[in-house]
Amino acid sequence: MSTARPAWIRPEAICEMLSVSPRTLKRYVATGTFPPPIKLTARTSVWFEHEVIDWMNQKAGGLRAAA
């Protein structure tokens, strides 16, 4: 029996998905507008892929509602 594990996504991939710089991603996290990362090591941060996709969908919904 296999159970699906949540996928992790690295900051580089998130920046590419959102078309933002690493500095902008850090600013989003610092201001609380983006989910905080999971620190695997002192130099390695990841996010759960579903949290990033949920954030993107929430942002897209807000943009569509404003249009």
Distance bins in CASP14 RR format, pairs under 12 A and 6 or more apart:
PFRMAT RR
TARGET T0000
AUTHOR 0000-0000-0000
RMODE 2
METHOD distances of the structure
MODEL  1
4 49 0 0 0 0 0 1 0 0 0 0 0
4 50 0 0 0 0 0 1 0 0 0 0 0
5 48 0 0 0 0 0 1 0 0 0 0 0
5 49 0 0 0 0 0 1 0 0 0 0 0
5 50 0 0 0 0 0 1 0 0 0 0 0
6 38 0 0 0 0 0 1 0 0 0 0 0
6 46 0 0 0 0 0 1 0 0 0 0 0
6 47 0 0 0 0 1 0 0 0 0 0 0
6 48 1 0 1 0 0 0 0 0 0 0 0
6 49 1 0 0 1 0 0 0 0 0 0 0
6 50 1 0 0 1 0 0 0 0 0 0 0
6 51 0 0 0 0 1 0 0 0 0 0 0
6 52 0 0 0 0 0 1 0 0 0 0 0
6 53 0 0 0 0 0 1 0 0 0 0 0
6 54 0 0 0 0 0 1 0 0 0 0 0
7 13 0 0 0 0 0 1 0 0 0 0 0
7 46 0 0 0 0 1 0 0 0 0 0 0
7 47 0 0 0 0 1 0 0 0 0 0 0
7 48 1 0 0 1 0 0 0 0 0 0 0
7 49 1 0 1 0 0 0 0 0 0 0 0
7 50 1 0 0 1 0 0 0 0 0 0 0
7 51 0 0 0 0 0 1 0 0 0 0 0
7 52 0 0 0 0 1 0 0 0 0 0 0
7 53 0 0 0 0 1 0 0 0 0 0 0
8 14 0 0 0 0 0 1 0 0 0 0 0
8 37 0 0 0 0 1 0 0 0 0 0 0
8 38 1 0 0 1 0 0 0 0 0 0 0
8 39 0 0 0 0 0 1 0 0 0 0 0
8 40 0 0 0 0 1 0 0 0 0 0 0
8 44 0 0 0 0 1 0 0 0 0 0 0
8 45 0 0 0 0 1 0 0 0 0 0 0
8 46 1 0 1 0 0 0 0 0 0 0 0
8 47 1 0 0 1 0 0 0 0 0 0 0
8 48 1 0 0 1 0 0 0 0 0 0 0
8 49 1 0 0 1 0 0 0 0 0 0 0
8 50 0 0 0 0 0 1 0 0 0 0 0
8 51 0 0 0 0 0 1 0 0 0 0 0
8 52 0 0 0 0 0 1 0 0 0 0 0
9 15 0 0 0 0 0 1 0 0 0 0 0
9 16 0 0 0 0 0 1 0 0 0 0 0
9 17 0 0 0 0 1 0 0 0 0 0 0
9 18 0 0 0 0 0 1 0 0 0 0 0
9 25 0 0 0 0 0 1 0 0 0 0 0
9 35 0 0 0 0 0 1 0 0 0 0 0
9 37 0 0 0 0 1 0 0 0 0 0 0
9 38 0 0 0 0 0 1 0 0 0 0 0
9 45 0 0 0 0 0 1 0 0 0 0 0
9 46 1 0 0 1 0 0 0 0 0 0 0
9 47 1 0 1 0 0 0 0 0 0 0 0
9 48 1 0 0 1 0 0 0 0 0 0 0
9 49 1 0 1 0 0 0 0 0 0 0 0
9 50 0 0 0 0 1 0 0 0 0 0 0
9 51 0 0 0 0 1 0 0 0 0 0 0
9 52 1 0 1 0 0 0 0 0 0 0 0
9 53 0 0 0 0 1 0 0 0 0 0 0
9 55 0 0 0 0 0 1 0 0 0 0 0
9 56 0 0 0 0 0 1 0 0 0 0 0
10 16 0 0 0 0 1 0 0 0 0 0 0
10 17 0 0 0 0 0 1 0 0 0 0 0
10 22 0 0 0 0 0 1 0 0 0 0 0
10 25 0 0 0 0 0 1 0 0 0 0 0
10 37 0 0 0 0 1 0 0 0 0 0 0
10 38 0 0 0 0 0 1 0 0 0 0 0
10 40 0 0 0 0 0 1 0 0 0 0 0
10 43 0 0 0 0 0 1 0 0 0 0 0
10 44 0 0 0 0 1 0 0 0 0 0 0
10 45 1 0 0 1 0 0 0 0 0 0 0
10 46 1 0 1 0 0 0 0 0 0 0 0
10 47 0 0 0 0 1 0 0 0 0 0 0
10 48 0 0 0 0 0 1 0 0 0 0 0
10 49 0 0 0 0 0 1 0 0 0 0 0
10 52 0 0 0 0 0 1 0 0 0 0 0
11 17 0 0 0 0 0 1 0 0 0 0 0
11 18 0 0 0 0 0 1 0 0 0 0 0
11 20 0 0 0 0 0 1 0 0 0 0 0
11 21 0 0 0 0 0 1 0 0 0 0 0
11 22 1 0 0 1 0 0 0 0 0 0 0
11 23 0 0 0 0 0 1 0 0 0 0 0
11 24 0 0 0 0 0 1 0 0 0 0 0
11 25 1 0 1 0 0 0 0 0 0 0 0
11 26 0 0 0 0 1 0 0 0 0 0 0
11 28 0 0 0 0 0 1 0 0 0 0 0
11 29 0 0 0 0 1 0 0 0 0 0 0
11 34 0 0 0 0 0 1 0 0 0 0 0
11 37 1 0 0 1 0 0 0 0 0 0 0
11 38 0 0 0 0 0 1 0 0 0 0 0
11 39 0 0 0 0 0 1 0 0 0 0 0
11 40 0 0 0 0 0 1 0 0 0 0 0
11 43 0 0 0 0 0 1 0 0 0 0 0
11 44 0 0 0 0 1 0 0 0 0 0 0
11 45 1 0 0 1 0 0 0 0 0 0 0
11 46 1 0 0 1 0 0 0 0 0 0 0
11 47 1 0 0 1 0 0 0 0 0 0 0
11 52 0 0 0 0 0 1 0 0 0 0 0
12 18 0 0 0 0 0 1 0 0 0 0 0
12 20 0 0 0 0 0 1 0 0 0 0 0
12 21 0 0 0 0 0 1 0 0 0 0 0
12 22 1 0 0 1 0 0 0 0 0 0 0
12 25 0 0 0 0 1 0 0 0 0 0 0
12 44 0 0 0 0 0 1 0 0 0 0 0
12 45 0 0 0 0 0 1 0 0 0 0 0
12 46 0 0 0 0 0 1 0 0 0 0 0
12 47 0 0 0 0 0 1 0 0 0 0 0
13 20 0 0 0 0 0 1 0 0 0 0 0
13 22 0 0 0 0 0 1 0 0 0 0 0
13 25 0 0 0 0 0 1 0 0 0 0 0
13 45 0 0 0 0 0 1 0 0 0 0 0
13 46 0 0 0 0 1 0 0 0 0 0 0
13 47 0 0 0 0 1 0 0 0 0 0 0
13 49 0 0 0 0 1 0 0 0 0 0 0
13 52 0 0 0 0 1 0 0 0 0 0 0
13 53 0 0 0 0 0 1 0 0 0 0 0
14 20 0 0 0 0 1 0 0 0 0 0 0
14 21 0 0 0 0 0 1 0 0 0 0 0
14 22 0 0 0 0 1 0 0 0 0 0 0
14 24 0 0 0 0 0 1 0 0 0 0 0
14 25 1 0 0 1 0 0 0 0 0 0 0
14 26 0 0 0 0 0 1 0 0 0 0 0
14 28 0 0 0 0 1 0 0 0 0 0 0
14 29 0 0 0 0 0 1 0 0 0 0 0
14 34 0 0 0 0 1 0 0 0 0 0 0
14 35 0 0 0 0 0 1 0 0 0 0 0
14 37 0 0 0 0 1 0 0 0 0 0 0
14 45 0 0 0 0 1 0 0 0 0 0 0
14 46 0 0 0 0 1 0 0 0 0 0 0
14 47 1 0 0 1 0 0 0 0 0 0 0
14 48 0 0 0 0 0 1 0 0 0 0 0
14 49 0 0 0 0 1 0 0 0 0 0 0
14 51 0 0 0 0 0 1 0 0 0 0 0
14 52 1 0 1 0 0 0 0 0 0 0 0
14 53 0 0 0 0 0 1 0 0 0 0 0
14 55 0 0 0 0 1 0 0 0 0 0 0
14 56 0 0 0 0 1 0 0 0 0 0 0
15 21 1 0 0 1 0 0 0 0 0 0 0
15 22 1 0 1 0 0 0 0 0 0 0 0
15 23 0 0 0 0 1 0 0 0 0 0 0
15 24 1 0 0 1 0 0 0 0 0 0 0
15 25 1 0 1 0 0 0 0 0 0 0 0
15 26 0 0 0 0 0 1 0 0 0 0 0
15 27 0 0 0 0 0 1 0 0 0 0 0
15 28 0 0 0 0 0 1 0 0 0 0 0
15 29 0 0 0 0 0 1 0 0 0 0 0
15 34 0 0 0 0 0 1 0 0 0 0 0
15 47 0 0 0 0 0 1 0 0 0 0 0
15 52 0 0 0 0 0 1 0 0 0 0 0
16 22 0 0 0 0 0 1 0 0 0 0 0
16 25 0 0 0 0 0 1 0 0 0 0 0
16 52 0 0 0 0 0 1 0 0 0 0 0
17 25 0 0 0 0 0 1 0 0 0 0 0
17 34 0 0 0 0 0 1 0 0 0 0 0
17 47 0 0 0 0 0 1 0 0 0 0 0
17 49 0 0 0 0 1 0 0 0 0 0 0
17 52 1 0 0 1 0 0 0 0 0 0 0
17 53 0 0 0 0 1 0 0 0 0 0 0
17 55 0 0 0 0 0 1 0 0 0 0 0
17 56 1 0 0 1 0 0 0 0 0 0 0
17 59 0 0 0 0 0 1 0 0 0 0 0
18 24 0 0 0 0 1 0 0 0 0 0 0
18 25 1 0 0 1 0 0 0 0 0 0 0
18 28 0 0 0 0 1 0 0 0 0 0 0
18 33 0 0 0 0 0 1 0 0 0 0 0
18 34 0 0 0 0 1 0 0 0 0 0 0
18 47 0 0 0 0 0 1 0 0 0 0 0
18 52 0 0 0 0 1 0 0 0 0 0 0
18 53 0 0 0 0 0 1 0 0 0 0 0
18 55 0 0 0 0 1 0 0 0 0 0 0
18 56 1 0 0 1 0 0 0 0 0 0 0
18 59 0 0 0 0 1 0 0 0 0 0 0
18 60 0 0 0 0 0 1 0 0 0 0 0
19 25 0 0 0 0 0 1 0 0 0 0 0
19 56 0 0 0 0 0 1 0 0 0 0 0
20 26 0 0 0 0 1 0 0 0 0 0 0
20 27 0 0 0 0 1 0 0 0 0 0 0
20 28 1 0 0 1 0 0 0 0 0 0 0
20 29 0 0 0 0 0 1 0 0 0 0 0
20 33 0 0 0 0 0 1 0 0 0 0 0
20 34 0 0 0 0 1 0 0 0 0 0 0
20 56 0 0 0 0 0 1 0 0 0 0 0
20 59 0 0 0 0 0 1 0 0 0 0 0
21 27 0 0 0 0 1 0 0 0 0 0 0
21 28 0 0 0 0 0 1 0 0 0 0 0
22 28 0 0 0 0 0 1 0 0 0 0 0
22 29 0 0 0 0 0 1 0 0 0 0 0
22 37 0 0 0 0 0 1 0 0 0 0 0
22 45 0 0 0 0 0 1 0 0 0 0 0
23 29 0 0 0 0 0 1 0 0 0 0 0
23 30 0 0 0 0 0 1 0 0 0 0 0
24 30 0 0 0 0 0 1 0 0 0 0 0
24 31 0 0 0 0 0 1 0 0 0 0 0
24 33 0 0 0 0 0 1 0 0 0 0 0
24 34 0 0 0 0 1 0 0 0 0 0 0
25 31 0 0 0 0 0 1 0 0 0 0 0
25 32 0 0 0 0 0 1 0 0 0 0 0
25 33 0 0 0 0 0 1 0 0 0 0 0
25 34 1 0 0 1 0 0 0 0 0 0 0
25 35 0 0 0 0 0 1 0 0 0 0 0
25 36 0 0 0 0 0 1 0 0 0 0 0
25 37 0 0 0 0 1 0 0 0 0 0 0
25 45 0 0 0 0 1 0 0 0 0 0 0
25 47 0 0 0 0 1 0 0 0 0 0 0
25 52 0 0 0 0 0 1 0 0 0 0 0
25 55 0 0 0 0 0 1 0 0 0 0 0
26 32 0 0 0 0 0 1 0 0 0 0 0
26 33 0 0 0 0 0 1 0 0 0 0 0
26 34 0 0 0 0 1 0 0 0 0 0 0
26 36 0 0 0 0 0 1 0 0 0 0 0
26 37 0 0 0 0 1 0 0 0 0 0 0
26 45 0 0 0 0 1 0 0 0 0 0 0
27 33 0 0 0 0 1 0 0 0 0 0 0
27 34 0 0 0 0 1 0 0 0 0 0 0
28 34 1 1 0 0 0 0 0 0 0 0 0
28 35 0 0 0 0 1 0 0 0 0 0 0
28 36 0 0 0 0 0 1 0 0 0 0 0
28 37 0 0 0 0 0 1 0 0 0 0 0
28 47 0 0 0 0 0 1 0 0 0 0 0
28 52 0 0 0 0 0 1 0 0 0 0 0
28 55 0 0 0 0 1 0 0 0 0 0 0
28 56 0 0 0 0 0 1 0 0 0 0 0
28 59 0 0 0 0 0 1 0 0 0 0 0
29 35 1 0 0 1 0 0 0 0 0 0 0
29 36 1 0 1 0 0 0 0 0 0 0 0
29 37 1 0 0 1 0 0 0 0 0 0 0
29 38 0 0 0 0 0 1 0 0 0 0 0
29 39 0 0 0 0 0 1 0 0 0 0 0
29 45 0 0 0 0 1 0 0 0 0 0 0
29 47 0 0 0 0 1 0 0 0 0 0 0
29 51 0 0 0 0 0 1 0 0 0 0 0
29 52 0 0 0 0 0 1 0 0 0 0 0
29 55 0 0 0 0 0 1 0 0 0 0 0
30 36 0 0 0 0 1 0 0 0 0 0 0
30 37 0 0 0 0 0 1 0 0 0 0 0
32 55 0 0 0 0 0 1 0 0 0 0 0
33 55 0 0 0 0 1 0 0 0 0 0 0
33 58 0 0 0 0 0 1 0 0 0 0 0
33 59 0 0 0 0 1 0 0 0 0 0 0
34 45 0 0 0 0 0 1 0 0 0 0 0
34 47 0 0 0 0 1 0 0 0 0 0 0
34 51 0 0 0 0 1 0 0 0 0 0 0
34 52 0 0 0 0 1 0 0 0 0 0 0
34 54 0 0 0 0 0 1 0 0 0 0 0
34 55 1 0 0 1 0 0 0 0 0 0 0
34 56 0 0 0 0 0 1 0 0 0 0 0
34 58 0 0 0 0 0 1 0 0 0 0 0
34 59 0 0 0 0 1 0 0 0 0 0 0
35 45 0 0 0 0 0 1 0 0 0 0 0
35 46 0 0 0 0 0 1 0 0 0 0 0
35 47 1 0 0 1 0 0 0 0 0 0 0
35 48 1 0 0 1 0 0 0 0 0 0 0
35 49 0 0 0 0 0 1 0 0 0 0 0
35 50 0 0 0 0 0 1 0 0 0 0 0
35 51 1 0 1 0 0 0 0 0 0 0 0
35 52 1 0 0 1 0 0 0 0 0 0 0
35 53 0 0 0 0 0 1 0 0 0 0 0
35 54 0 0 0 0 1 0 0 0 0 0 0
35 55 1 0 0 1 0 0 0 0 0 0 0
35 56 0 0 0 0 0 1 0 0 0 0 0
35 58 0 0 0 0 0 1 0 0 0 0 0
36 45 0 0 0 0 1 0 0 0 0 0 0
36 46 0 0 0 0 0 1 0 0 0 0 0
36 47 0 0 0 0 1 0 0 0 0 0 0
36 48 0 0 0 0 0 1 0 0 0 0 0
36 51 0 0 0 0 1 0 0 0 0 0 0
36 52 0 0 0 0 0 1 0 0 0 0 0
36 55 0 0 0 0 0 1 0 0 0 0 0
37 43 0 0 0 0 0 1 0 0 0 0 0
37 44 0 0 0 0 1 0 0 0 0 0 0
37 45 1 1 0 0 0 0 0 0 0 0 0
37 46 1 0 0 1 0 0 0 0 0 0 0
37 47 1 0 1 0 0 0 0 0 0 0 0
37 48 0 0 0 0 1 0 0 0 0 0 0
37 51 0 0 0 0 1 0 0 0 0 0 0
37 52 0 0 0 0 0 1 0 0 0 0 0
38 44 0 0 0 0 1 0 0 0 0 0 0
38 45 1 0 0 1 0 0 0 0 0 0 0
38 46 1 0 1 0 0 0 0 0 0 0 0
38 47 1 0 0 1 0 0 0 0 0 0 0
38 48 1 0 0 1 0 0 0 0 0 0 0
38 49 0 0 0 0 0 1 0 0 0 0 0
38 51 0 0 0 0 1 0 0 0 0 0 0
38 52 0 0 0 0 0 1 0 0 0 0 0
39 45 1 0 1 0 0 0 0 0 0 0 0
39 46 0 0 0 0 1 0 0 0 0 0 0
39 47 0 0 0 0 0 1 0 0 0 0 0
40 46 1 0 0 1 0 0 0 0 0 0 0
40 47 0 0 0 0 0 1 0 0 0 0 0
46 52 0 0 0 0 0 1 0 0 0 0 0
47 53 0 0 0 0 1 0 0 0 0 0 0
47 54 0 0 0 0 0 1 0 0 0 0 0
47 55 0 0 0 0 1 0 0 0 0 0 0
47 56 0 0 0 0 0 1 0 0 0 0 0
48 54 0 0 0 0 1 0 0 0 0 0 0
48 55 0 0 0 0 0 1 0 0 0 0 0
49 55 0 0 0 0 0 1 0 0 0 0 0
49 56 0 0 0 0 0 1 0 0 0 0 0
50 56 0 0 0 0 0 1 0 0 0 0 0
50 57 0 0 0 0 0 1 0 0 0 0 0
51 57 0 0 0 0 0 1 0 0 0 0 0
51 58 0 0 0 0 0 1 0 0 0 0 0
52 58 0 0 0 0 0 1 0 0 0 0 0
52 59 0 0 0 0 0 1 0 0 0 0 0
53 59 0 0 0 0 0 1 0 0 0 0 0
53 60 0 0 0 0 0 1 0 0 0 0 0
54 60 0 0 0 0 0 1 0 0 0 0 0
54 61 0 0 0 0 0 1 0 0 0 0 0
55 61 0 0 0 0 0 1 0 0 0 0 0
55 62 0 0 0 0 0 1 0 0 0 0 0
56 62 0 0 0 0 0 1 0 0 0 0 0
56 63 0 0 0 0 0 1 0 0 0 0 0
57 63 0 0 0 0 0 1 0 0 0 0 0
57 64 0 0 0 0 0 1 0 0 0 0 0
58 64 0 0 0 0 0 1 0 0 0 0 0
58 65 0 0 0 0 0 1 0 0 0 0 0
59 65 0 0 0 0 0 1 0 0 0 0 0
59 66 0 0 0 0 0 1 0 0 0 0 0
60 66 0 0 0 0 0 1 0 0 0 0 0
60 67 0 0 0 0 0 1 0 0 0 0 0
61 67 0 0 0 0 1 0 0 0 0 0 0
END
